[in-house]
Structure formats: C-alpha cells, structure tokens
Amino acid sequence: MTIDRLLNWFLYPVGTPPADLDLRSFQHVFTRLSVSIGAVMLGIGMFPWDGTMLSKILTVVFALIVLDAVIVSGLFLASVSTRLPVARLLVLAVILAGGMSAVALVPRKTDLQPCRVRMELPEFIGGWSGKDAAVSPAEHALLASDTQFCRKVYSDGLGDSVLVSIVLSGHDLDNSIHRPERCLPAQGWNVEDSRRLSVPVPESAGGAVPVTRLYDVTQKTYEGKVFNVHNLNYYWFIGYSEITASHIRREYVDMRDRLLYGYNQRWAYVTVAATITKGLVPDGRDEAQTDAMIQDLIKQVYPKIVTNVGAGSPM
C-alpha cells in the first residue's frame, strides 16, 4: 500500500520493518495527527475568530487537539527512536511542525465586510406597485436578533402579485439566513423541483444573475374541497464580492475569505416568488407565464437593490 511505503521511507533506511514493531500503531498515530491538523484548519476556516465566546471555545479545543497530538506522537516516537534513522525522523518532525506552524499564517482580522445590498425596495417598479409585507413572529423567533428584513408584495392591477423579500444576516450568519429548502417543508410546501438558472440582467456583471428556481406545491381547502396550489420561488445570495445561487458556494466563499483575506462578511438572501394562478382564477397564468413574469421583475428589481459597496468584483 502507498501509506505503508511512505511510512517505511521515514522509518527504515533499507530492508523491511522489524518483526516486533507494529506498523499499524504508527499508522494510527499518523492518521490521528493528520485528522487533528485538518480539523483545526477546517475550524479556523469555518468560524470567525473575533473574540467572542465561540472563538474562545475554539481556542481551547485547538490547544487540546495540539496537546493530544504532540503527546501521542512523542510517546510513540520515543518507543521506536532506536530504530528510526535520524535524518528521516527530522524530516518527519519538520513536516509536522511546518503544518502546525501554518496556522500562524492565517489572518486574524476581525473586519466584517458589508453586504452589497440596499435594504430598501422601491414603492413602484415599472407597472408594479408594492406594499410592505409583514415578517411573521415565527421568523423573528427563528432567526438571530440582528437579522434585518425588507419585504414587499408587488401587484400589477391585473390580478397578478409577486413577493420580493430580502433577508440580511447579522453577525451570527448561521442563524440569520438559510435556504428556503429548509423552511418551506415546515410551512407545508413540498419542493418538487429545484434547478439553477441565469436570468438575463444587463446591469449585472456578465449580463446575468444566477438563481435557484424552486417549484413548490401545497394543499389548500376551500368550501370543503381540497386543491393544490403551485408556486415558483427564485432565490440567490448577495455577499461582499460575489453573488451566488448556491448555499454550498456561499459557505465556500466564507471559508476562503476568512482563511486568505482575514475577514467575515454579511450575506443577503433575496427571494422573488409568485403563485401559478391558472385554474385558480379566470385567465390565470400558467407555469411558463409565471416564470416570465418573475424573471421580468428580477430584471427591474436587481439594479435597485445591488450597490457598489466594497472592493470586490462588480456585481
């Protein structure tokens, strides 16, 4: 096996391992140490070190992991030191020390970069008129206290309406915004389809905005009859330097920016949603018509809510 050959290179100058030395013991220690270092680096990338209680807890965990790795490795190396070539032992020590010392290179800034979103929706957009929509007590209770909301329902006077919502994270990003796939089922909606699209927007970088499109279904009861209601939900995330339709991409950008640039950032989660009204009202819109209506409104809303704050790439 490759791992056996690698460990043998460090442990023995020539020949095969002595019969009385259990190579698996060293593999266990080496794996334990490698996983520990990886866990520390992942923790540093995922969590902001900003002097909060969470940061202090992570510091203690980091110290315990390093202490555990050093003690276990030291005991094992001491037990086999008579058989280890000095030069290769030094190489191994340098590799381990270098890996741990790399932690010191991680930036320790505490800057919180602003999100490039304007938390204000216009009252009128083209032929649409907007009215403020309430944020439910359940949302306030679920999300962090410093989360900000901006929400309107736009109507065109012809019976069509579209919800536009912006949720801006606070310092506690994990409890400020989340994907609608997490909360829609709890609200009685079944997400039957999810896909990525690019909505043409001339004012955006590249001329298009990446979005995730959800097709949702729920059941309603009216006069004793049960019927299905279908909804289209478009959403995307706006950060300091990027716009993305992917929750995973957003988390990757967070880890990358913390590790490489030393800053945290606020994110906004934008939703544009409308009900497919065909079969519910006379002359209602079908799925394709609802898609076209939402995308047309996104083209008009986008330039109103994205700002040029920050030094990131243009959005």
N, C-alpha and C positions, 0 to 999 in steps of 0.2 A: 504494500500500500504506500501511497505517496507520503502520508503522515509518518509512517514508520521510517522511511528513508530519510525524511527531513530530520526527525529526532535522532536517528543513528548518526547523521552527519555531525550533529552537535555533540553527541555523547561519546562516540568511539572513533579514534583515528583510522583504524583498519579492523577488518575481521567482523565478527558477529558479537552481539551483546553477551556478557557472561550469563551462564545458566541461572545464577542465583539472583539476577536483577529483573524485577518485574517491569517490563516496558509499559504495561498498561497503567501502572501507578503514575508514571511521568506523563503519559497522555492525559490522564485525569487532571493532574495539576496544571498542565499546559492549557488544556481546554478551559478549566475553571478560571485561570488567569485571563485568557483571551476574552471569554464571555464577560468577565468583570470589567475589563477595559472598554469593551464595546458597550456595555450597559451604561457606564459612566459617560461616555461620549454621547450616547443617544439621549441620556437625561439632560446633559448640558444643552443639546440642540433643541429639545422639545420644551424645556421650561425656562422662563426668563429669570436670570439671577439678578434680582433688583432689590435685595434687602428685605423682602417680605418673609413671612413665616415659612412659606413653601420653599424659598431659597435656602433658608437656614436648615430646614429638614433635609434638603438635597445635599447640603454641605456635609452634614453628619453622615448621611448614607454614603457619600463619596469617600469620606475618611475611613469608614468601616470597611468598605469594599477593598480599598487600597491596603489597609492593615491586614485584612484577611489574606489577600493575595501574596503580600510580602512574607507573612509568617509561614503560610503553607509552602510556598516556593522555597523559602530559606531552609525549612526543615528537610525538605526532600533533597535539595542540592547538597546540604551538609551530609546527608546519609550516603550520597554516592560520589562525594567530592574526590575520593581517592581514585576513582575510575574515570573522571572527566578530564579531557585534555584542557589545559589552562586557557589556550588561545580561543578555543571554541566556547568555553564557558564565559569568557569575556565578551565574545560576540553576542551570545545569548543575553548576557546582562545588559549590554549596550542597547540591544533591540528593545528589551523590556523597559529599560529606563527611558529610552527615546520616546516610546509610545506613551508612557505616562507623562513625560515632560511636555508632550504636545498639548496637554490640557492647558498649560500656562499660556499658550499662544491664542487661546480662544478669547475674543474681545469681551470686555467686562463693562461696556457702556450700559447705561440704563435709559437711553433715549426711547421715547415712544413716538414713532413717526405717525403723522396724521394720515387718515384715510382721504383719498381724493374724491370725496363725495360731498355734495351740497345737501344738507338736511333740510331741504325746502322744496316742496312740489308746487308748481305754478297753479293758479286757480283755473286758468284756461290754457289749453293746448290745442291749436287748430280748431276743429269743430267740437272739441270735448270740453265739458265743464266739470270741475272737480269739487267734491265736498269731503271734508275731513271724515275719516273713519276711526271709530274708537278702537283702542287696544284693550283686549279683554283682561280682566283681573287674573285669569289663569296664566296669560303670557307674562304679565308683570311678576307674578309669583315664581314662575319657572325660570326666568332669565335674571341675570345679575342686576343689581340695583342701579348701576350706572349705564345700563343699556339705553340707547336712545331710539325713538320711533318717529317715523314720518309716514303717514298713510292717507290716501285719498281714494274715493271711488269716483271714476270719471264716467259721465253719461253723455250721449250724443243727441239726446232729444228725440231719438227714433226708437227707443226701447232697448238700446244696447248699453251695457255697463261693463267697466273693466276696473279691477282693483290694482292699484300700484302701491307697493309697500317698500319702505327702506328701513332696515334694522341695522343700527350702528353699534358695534361692540364697544364695551368698556375695557378696563384693564384685565378683567377676567374673561379672556376670549372664549375659553371652553364652555362657559355658562352664559355667553351673550348671544351667540348665533349658532345655528345648526342647519343642516339640510332639511328641507321640507319632507323628505322621505322618512325622517324620524318622527315628525309630529302629525303628519296627515292621517296615518292609520289610527292614531289615538283620537282623532276628531271624526272618525267614521268614514274616512275616504280610503278607497283601495287604489293603490297606484298600479295600473295595468300596463303602462308602457313608459319607458324612460329612454331618451335619446339626446345626443348632442347636435346642436345646430349652430350655424353662424348667421346672424341677422345683419343684412347689409345696412351700415350706418356710415355715410360719407364722412362725418366729423370724427370718427374713431380712427385710431392707428390701424392701418391695414385695411380700413374701409369696412370692417365687420366686427360685430360683438359676439363672442362665444357665449352660448346659453345652454342650459339644460332644459329640455321640454318634457313635462310630465303629463300623462293622460290619466285623469283620476275619475273614479266612479263612486257614487254613494247612493243610498236609497232614501227616498222621502215618502211620507204618507200624506195623502190629501183626500179628504172626504171618504176615508176608509179604504182607499186604493193605494197600493204601493207601486212606485215607479222609480226608474233610475234617472239620476242626474249626472251628466258628464261635464267635466271641467278640464281646461287646459291651463297649465301652470308653467310659466317661463321664469327661470331664475339664474342669477350669476352673482359673483363676489367681486367687490372692488376693494383693492388694497392701496398701499403706498406707491407701488411701482408697477403693479400688474392687475389685470382683470382676468378672471378665470371662471369657467363654468363647473370646475371640478373641486370638490371638497378635498380630495387627496392632494391635488396640485396646490391648493391653498396651504395645507399643512406642510407640504414640502418647501414652499416658499418661506414660510415662517421659520422652519429649521435652518434652511440655507442662510437666511439673513441674520439670524442670531449667531450662527457659527462664524460666518465670513465677515459680516459687517457690524455685528455687535448691537443691533437694535431690534426692538419689538415694534409692532405696527398694529394699528386698528384696521378692522375689516368691516365692510358694509355688505349686507345681503339684500339684494334687490329682487323683488317678485312682481311680475305682471301676469294677472290671471283673469280668466273670463269663463263663463258657463256656455256650453254649446246649447243654444236655445231652440234648435229645430225639434219640433214635436212637443215643445213646452208652451210656446206662444205662436200666434199666427205669423207667418213669414219669418220664422226664426232662422238663425244662422246654423249651417252645418259645420262639421269639423274643419274643412278646408277654409271656409269663410271666416271662422273664428280665428284660425291660425293667421290669416292675412290681416285681420283686424288688430290682433295683438302685436304682430310684427310692425305694422304701420305705426302704432302708438309708441313702440320702443324706439323707432327712428326719431320720433319727435321728443320723447322724454329724455333720451340719453344725453343730448347736448345741454340739457337744462340741469342735470344733476351731477355731471362729472366736472371736476375742477382741475386746474394745473398745479395744485399744491405739491411741493416736494421736488426732489431731484431725480425721480425715477423716469423711466421711459415714457413717452407721451401715450396717452390713452385715447 
